[in-house]
Amino acid sequence: MKFTKVLAKTNRYALYTAYEDVFFYDELHKIEIWRRTMFGEAACGFISASTDWAIVGGEYLLLWKNNQLKEFNKPELCWCHCIRQTDTNEVELLIDPWSKHAAIWKFNSAAETFEKLRDFKKYLNKPYTDTVVW
C-alpha cells in the first residue's frame, strides 16, 4: 500500500494520507482498519499513547474511538491545520489560521467535547506556510 504522508504513528498503529484518502493502519498485522475520503488532503492527525483513540484534521475532524468513526463537521472546526497533545485525553486543535474561523480549540476525547480557547488571527491575510507558530 502506497501512502504519501504519515500523520501520526505509534508502535502499533499509523495514520496515513494519500491524496484525498486518510487511512488508519495496523502496522503489526499489516491491515487497514478504516479509510475515509476528505476533500483535499488531511492535514494532521494524532493517536493516543494508549492507542484507544485517534483524531484526524482536514476538511472536517474525524474521531476514532471504541472502534467507531465519528465525524465533526461544524464550520468553526473545519480545516484543522495542526494538533498537539496537552493531556492524556486532550489535544489542542489549530483551526485554519488563514480564515475568519482561525482559532485554537481544546478537544477532550473522554467527554468528546470541544472548547474554544482563543481566536488565532496571526496569519489572517498572510500567505500560506506549512509551519505555523502557535
Secondary structure, DSSP 4 states (H G I P E B T S, - for coil): ---SEEEEE-SSEEEEEETTEEEEEETTTTEEEEEEE-SS---EEEE-TTSSEEEEESSSEEEEETTEEEEE--GGG-SEEEEEEEETTEEEEEE-TTSTT-EEEEEETTTTEEEEEEE--TTTTS---S----
